[in-house]
Structure formats: C-alpha cells, structure tokens
Amino acid sequence: MLTAAGFPVPRTVRDLSELYLTWGLAHREEAPDGTRWSMPAALPLPGDLPPMDAELTDRLDSIRWGLRTGPLVDGLIEHLGDDLGEPQEVLTSLDRLATATGRDADDVRIALTESARPVTPRWSVEPTGATETTCRTRPLGWRS
C-alpha cells in the first residue's frame, strides 16, 4: 500500500522515522544535547496528510467499512440463524433486534443496510415499513 501511495517501504528504523516525519506523525528538533523526537498529542486529520490516489483511497475506505460493519452483520446473522433457526420471515423492529443482538439501534440499522447490499450480502433483508421490518432470511453465500 505504501508503494501504491508513492512512498518507499521502510526497511530500517531510520526509514520509518523519515516516513513519520513526512506524514506529520513525528517531529524532530535538533537541540544542544542531541536530537529530540516528539509525537503530536492528537494524530493529524486525514486532510492534513499527503494525498493518496483515488483507487487506494477507495480500497482503504472499503477495508475500514468492512471492519466496522462485519461484526455487526455477523451478530445479526448469528441471531437470525442460531437464535431464531433461520426463519423464512421475521416481523420485528430495530429496537427488538438491537435488544436481541446486544447492539444499539443505529448499529442494527447499519447491519441491515450492509446485509441488503447486492454486492456482497450474506442474507437478503427487505425492509417493509418505518417501524417494522420483515426480514426474509435467505442465505446467499459468503461474502467475497
């Protein structure tokens, strides 16, 4: 990923420290008693770092989103499969699913949205109303 972003892969601690300096993750100051290194109290914002190409940015965003949503979708699938025995249909609400899966309603909403995506879903979820959701739990295979 580093080479795709135009940076050499660090091979030594010196290379890594130079990369940290470039990214603004570390600062170096020459003092009478030697070189002083410091790190900021808060990491720089993404916009403060050197830009990456669009393809790499999209790939990293996809990985971050998968890391965020994967456990949420897995929890929903476990509830529908293990707890409910893979029913053909479930009449429920976000609040009930949140309670059953130990998540908050916003996380359940994210899991339902992610599992309904046609690109890589494990289950087909079809919302039918504002407060009630009918889930047709048809396994579609593992995500790729």
N, C-alpha and C positions, 0 to 999 in steps of 0.2 A: 504494500500500500504506500509505503514511503516513496519508492521509486516512481510509482504511478503519479504521485503528487509532486514529483520533481526534486525529491530530497534523497541524498545517498543514505543507504542503510548504515547506521553507526556500527563500527567494528571495535571501537575502543571506548573507554570512559570519556576520553577527550572528545571523540566524535559525538558521543551522546550529549555531553555538556554543550558543545557548539550548537547542536540542534536545539537544545533547550533555550539557548541564548537567542537563536533565530526566531523561535516561536514566542519568545517573551515569557517563557516559563521559569527562567532563571536570569539573574543579573550578576555581573561581575564588576568588581571595583578594585582597582589597584590601591593598596594602602602601604604606608612605610614598613609595616611588619609583614607584608605579603598580599596575596590576592584574597579578597573576601567574596564569597559567593552568597547569594540570598535568593529566596523564592518569594513571590508575592503572597500576601495573606489570602487573596482570592485569585483563582485562576482567571486568565483573560477570557473575555467573551468570544464566541466563535467569530464574530465580525472583526475582532482585533487581530486574528491570526492571518498568516498569508493564505490567499485563496487557493482552493483545490479545484481541479477540473470538475465539470458537471457530472460526468459519469461516476467518478469516485465519490462525490458528494451524495449522489443518489444511492450508491451501493451502501455507504456508511449509514445513511438515513434508514434504509431498508433493514439493515442489521440491527440498528437501535430500536426500530419499531418492533421487529420480531422478538428482541429480548424483552421489550416492555409487554407485548401482547401475548407471547407464547404461554407464560404461566397462567394468564387469565383465561385463555381459550382452553388450556389443559384442565383447569379447575371446572370449567363449565362442562367439558366433555366427561370428566370423571363423575360429575353429579348426574348428568343425563344417562350415562352408560352404567356406572357402578351402583349409584344410589337408586335410580329410577328404572333400571333394567332395560334401557334403550326403548322407551315407549314410542309409538308412532306419532303421538301428538301430546303436547303438554300445554294446558291452559294455565298461565302464571303471570306474574308481574316482575318488573325489575327488582322491586323490594323483596319479594319472596325468593327470587333467585339469589339475590345478594345475601340474604339470611342463610339460605341453604348451602351456599358456597363459601361463606365466611369472608366475602368481599363487600365493598360498598357499591351502591347502585351505579355510580359512574364507571367503575371497573367492569361491572357486568355489562353495561351498555357498550363499552369498548370491546369486550369479548364477543358479544353478539354481532356487533358490526364487523369485526375481523373475521368471525366464522362465516359470515354471509358473503364475504368477498368471493367472486367467482375464480380468482386466480389460484388460490391455494387453500380452499376450505377443507376441513375435515368433516363438517356437518352442514347440512342445509338448514338455515334458520330463516323463517319468513314471518316478520312482524305483521300483525293483523289489526292493531289498534294502538291508541295513545297510551293506555294504561295496562292493557292486557296483551300478551304476546303468545301466539300459537307457534310452538317450535315443532316442526316436522323433522325429527332427528334421523335422517337417513345418512349412514356413513358413506363418505365419498372417497375415502382413501387418505393416506398420509400426505402431509404437505411435502412439497419437494423443495 
